[in-house]
Amino acid sequence: MNITGRTALVTGGQRRLGREIALGLAAAGANVIVAHYEDLDLAEETVNRIQGMGVGALRISIDVSDKQSVTEAAKAAFSRFDCVDILVNAASYYKKVPFPNPDTSNWERSLGVLLNGPFYLSNALAPKMLQKGEGVIINICDLSAVWECWPDYTGHVVGKAGLWALTRQLALELAPKVRANAIAPGPIIPPVDYDEAKIARTADKTLLNKWGDPQDIVRTVIYIVENNYLTGELIHVDGGQRFAHRKYEEG
């Protein structure tokens, strides 16, 4: 699919990796809908930057975990653009909560954002993609989708694993007109609570001894959109982090 003139919707498009993807798609010539839950100022700033690139831009406030909110967001998108050709589910949620725990709100929120949201959005946007004859869905997973578990992040780990399963199912259900793929980034943008020592330790956990650049993910998104024979895949962009435990030990 040629990106120029297409319309993309990016959830979590106001901050961190979602913002970089939104800006990258705009730079490649796509109209971009920035779908956000918080950070109004960041969302408006992102939209202004996109408009400055000479493409269409729209800001939509959305709670992806709420089906009615998704329905309203889809209506707003279609009132401005005929079709959303590219859906990038980049909204994320992670909160450290021990298990077991009598309070299940973190579990419900995690699965709501990470799994229900991409399902609701795909369900709302895919019909017009199918009618048009083509479309691309890209889900942003992480290493926990297929490889590792994180202590005290049960909701996040299960949500991302479910998102990868949803990706495969969407590739099957929507074929051959709509393609669905996922990306599993490694360390790309340090969280705000990481100190220099933790940033260095994290880099050492990759085979390349460094953090990735957001543009590594942007280029992967563009590659997925433009490669018409790619569907049902999870692309790891992690600097070999899955294999780095072998750096200092023999097999």
N, C-alpha and C positions, 0 to 999 in steps of 0.2 A: 504494500500500500504506500503510495506517495503521500507524505505528510502534508505537503503544501496545500493549504485551503481546507484541510480537514478540521474537525472540531474534537477537542479532547476535554474530558472532565477528569480532574485530579482531586481525589479526596485527601485531606490533610495538605492541601496545596499552598498553604500560607506559611509553612515553617519547615525547617530542616530539609530532609530529603525530598518530601513532597513539593516543597517550594522550588528546589533545584530542578526537579522533573518538569514542573509547570513552566518554568522559565526556559528550559531546554527545548521543550516542544514548541514553545512560541518562537524561539530563535530559529527553529527548523521550518517555520511557516504555518504552524497550526493555530487556529483560534483556540483559546483555552478558558475553560470554566474552572475557577478556583473554588472548590467546595470546602468549607471550613466549619468547625464547631466553636472554636475559641479564637482569640488573637485577631480581633477585628482590624486593628491598626496594621498588623502585618499582612492581613489578607488584602486590604485596600492598597497598601504599598506594592504588593506583588501584582495586583491588577493594573496599577498605574505603570509599572515597569513593562508589563506585557503589552499594554496599549502603545507604549513608546516604541515598540518593535514593529508597529504597523499592522498588527493583526487584531482580530476581535477578542474581547475579554469580558468576562462576566463573573461576578462574585455571588456565590450562593451560600447562605448559612444553612447547615444541615446537621442533624444528629443521625448518623448512619445506622445507629442501633434501633432507631424508631421507624417502623415501616411507613407511617403517615408522613413523617418528615421527608423520607426518601421520595415518596410519591409527589409531594409538593415541589421538591427540588427538581425532579424530572420534568414536571410541568413548566417550571421556570426556565429550564434549559431549552425545552422545545418551543417555548414562546419566543426565544431569541434565535435559536439555530434549528434547522430542519431535522438534524440528526446528530447524535453524539457518536462519532466514528471510533473513538479511542477512549476507553475507560481505564484509568489507572487507580487501583485501590491502594492508596498509600497511607491512609489514616491508621494510626497505631495507638495502642494503649498498653502500658506496662506499669504495674505497681507491685511492690514487694509485699507479699502477704503469706505468712506461714500456713502450712497444711498439716493436719486438719484444722478447721476453723469454723465455729458456729455461724459466722457472718459470711454469707455466700455472695454478697453484693459485688465483690471484686471479680469473682468467677462470672457472674452474669454480665457485668460491664465488659469484661475482656472478650467474651464470646460475642457479645452484642456488636462491638466495634470491629473485631478482627474477622468474624465469620458471618454473622447475620447481615452486617452492613454490605459487604461485597456481594452476598447473595441477593439482598433486596435491590441493590443498584443494578446488578447484572440482569435481574428479572425485569426491572423497569425499563432498561435501555436496550436490551437485546432485540425486542420485537422490531424496532425501527432499523436496527442493524441488519436483521434478517430480511426485512422488506427491501432495504437498499441493496442487499446482496453481498455485503462485506462489513467487517468490523473487527476490532481487536480489543481484548480484555487482558490487562496485565495486573497481576496481584503481587504486591511486595511482601514477601515472606522474610525469613531470616534463617540462621543456621538451626534454630530449634524446630523448624518445620520437618526436618528429616534426620537430623544428626545428633543434636545434643539436648539435654535437659538442664534447666537452670533452677537451683534451689530457691524455693519460695516464690516462684513465678509460674505456678501451675496453670492459671488462667491464660497467661500469655503463650506458654509453650503449646498447650492444647489448641488454642485459637489459631496459632500459626500453622500447626500441623493440619488442622481442619481446613485452613485456607488453601493449602497445597492439594488436599483431596478435592476440594471444590474446584480448583483449577482444572484438574484432570477431568472431572465430571462435566464441566462446562465445555471443555474441548470436544468431548464426545457428543453432548447434547446439541451443541450449536454448529457442529460440522455439517457441510464443508464451507459454509459461508462466513462464519465467525470463528476466529482463532482465539484461544486462551492460553496464556503462558504465565509463568511466575519467575521472579528474581529473588535470590537469597543473598543479600549483601552481607559482607563481613563488617569489620570495623571501618566506618566511613566518616561519621561526624561524632566526635566525643560528646557524651552527655555532659551537662553543665556541672555535675558533681564529681567529675573525674579530675584528679590532680595530676601533676606531671608524671609522678611515679606510676600511677595506674595507666596513664596513656602509654608510657614506655613499655610496661608489662604487656599490655594488650597488643602492641605492635610486635612484640617478641613472640606472641602466640601465632603469628602467621609465618608462612615460609618465606615471605618477602621482607620480613622485619619492618613493616611500615603499615600505616593506615592507608586506606584507599582514598581516592578523591571523589567527591560527589559526581564529577563529570564521568567517572567510570560507570556509574549507574545510569546517568543520562544517556550515554552512548549505547548502553545495553537496551534501554527502552526504545531508542530509535531503531536499533538493529532489529528488535522483535517486530516493531510496526512495519518495517520495510521488507522483512523476509517473509514472503507469502507462503513458504513451505514449512513454516515452523509453528507447531501447535502442541499443546499438552506437555510442555517441557518446563523444567525448573533449572534456571541458569544460575550457577554459583559465581558470585563476584566477591571472593573472600580472601584473596591472596594466599590460597592454599591452607587456610586456617584449619580445615577439617583434618589435615594430615600433619600439622606442625608438631603434634605430640611426639613424632618420631625424630625430631631434630636432634634430640639429646639422648636417645636410647637406641640400642640395637633391636632388630626385629625379634 
